Amino acid sequence: MALFTLAGIFVILLRTAATVDGDVRGVSRVGKRCYCDLQMSDGVFPRQQFEELHSLSANCSQELNAKELKDPIDIFADMEQRLQKLVQRIDTLEEEYDGDLYSIISFRIIEIEYAELMDLLNQLQTINWRNQEKVDNLFVKVQNITDKVDELEEYDRLKVVKEHRKSMILKRSLSSCQSALLATPAPYITLLPGSCSFGKLVGVSDPKSSMLNHFGVSYRYGSWGMDPWPAPGKADQYWLTILSTSNRHGNKIRVFSSYGKFLTRSGAVDLTFITYNAQGSGGIMYKDAYYYNCYNLDQLCKFDMTTKTVLYAKLPYVGFNDKFPYCTVSSCYGYSDMDLATDENGLWVLYATEQNFGNLVVSQLNATDLSILKSWNTTLYKRSATNAFMVCGIVYATRYLNSEVEEIFYMFDTTTGVERNDLAIQIRKVSSGIQYMNYNPRDKTLYVYSDAYVVSYSLLFA
């Protein structure tokens, strides 16, 4: 903007000659006309130099907008998109590879995509090498323009350019403020009951993975998964717990640095609870801590995975020690009174109280000190459900249909208070019983422990 403003400086200086550091004399020459001679100590305004500067600036703008300088940006954007898809394919192959024809074809597709990605990288390197000289030349030209502008500003004795800059900054601020005031706020969108921002739960996939737990078929109760909010360096970590005494008592948690290590059962690290052992299979990992029902107590425990210390807090009015467990028609899952859960909104505990007539209570927890942030009473009798999990502040409960199918039949939305018991979303099982179920918002996966098998499902939204 300074370049075009300087064009007017010469005119301003002529019209305000009396204020310029020079000598002005009025002389009567021909007829009755009066002529003024202007003598400037700074010399004549360098018009030719200004025009050269304007031409140089225009050429720089054309070169900066040249296609050669924009191509690398397009190529890089394409590479970034392809790389994300390639990583997803590799993760899927790592989880599902079993040596069959489909896996071999998937591996070949990954090889082809990798080769295409390398071609794009070579193109980018070639273009960047070609453009380096042009960039260096542009840098020199811009530096020359800067120097010339500094020289020309010496003629701005009335500080026109400086004040014009201030004026433009003020105008831009005013325009921004007016735009903000006149902008129409985005309308508030009320989600349908039972919906997340990314859609409504409409189904559950077939099992993505299924394997016997690492301790054997006799350990029918346990839990597993990954931390939805991991500590730095632990994003790929997976964990596993089992109940060792009468399907009730647990005293350690086994950790693996990656899913690959989990599958191959290698590199396991066992952490033992020195005090306050676990009861039931309702424990979960959240923010680098394991949360569970303290053994034989109406309390919640938090085992810090780094410091190995335990924090505990009483859960008011909770029914415990097998008073309000999850049940099928013919039997119950022992000591499942307190069921911890995670979702997009944080940490939850699902339980029942006598005050709510044995019906399910949903409480959101403060993960730091285990205090209750807010609670909701539902009308679902807890013993009529086989398990439950949270998604987007909505609790979903399941029931037993037969040895092959479990059904998500119930939901309660903590945002709207809406309850439904007619969902009829089926889950295909790998074994008859399901002792543990939790949703992880980081990968939108439902982690299940079913009669000694660790299983995972994708939740489907629409």
Disulfide bonds with the S-S distance in Angstrom:
Cys196-Cys392 2.13
Cys294-Cys301 1.97
Cys327-Cys332 1.90
